[in-house]
Amino acid sequence: MFAGYYKYRERSYFLQQTADAVEEEAYALTLGVGAYGAFKPNQEGEALALALFTQRVEDLRNEQRRRQQQLDQPAEQTSPTGAPQA
């Protein structure tokens, strides 16, 4: 019951998923591919690429927080008859 309440497996899965996505963004930024391929390798282009990177990573973090909050919500309790309790 304790492990089910804290949902360690789900938390671990979602954290790993977010970490992998952030690492993928970092590689794309470093290599200048994907969403970062359109930026020129000058100071202005690098600043724009970093701004995009920051925005995308913050989006990933916000999504992780949303998933975490959903896991923190208590499950709807049911009575022994199976009907939801008010």
Buried (B, 14 or more C-beta within 10 A) or exposed (E): EEEEEEBEEEBEEBEEBBEEBBEEBEEBBEEBEEEBEEBEEEEEBBEBBEEBBEEBBEEBEEBBEEBBEEEEEEEEEEEEEEEEEE
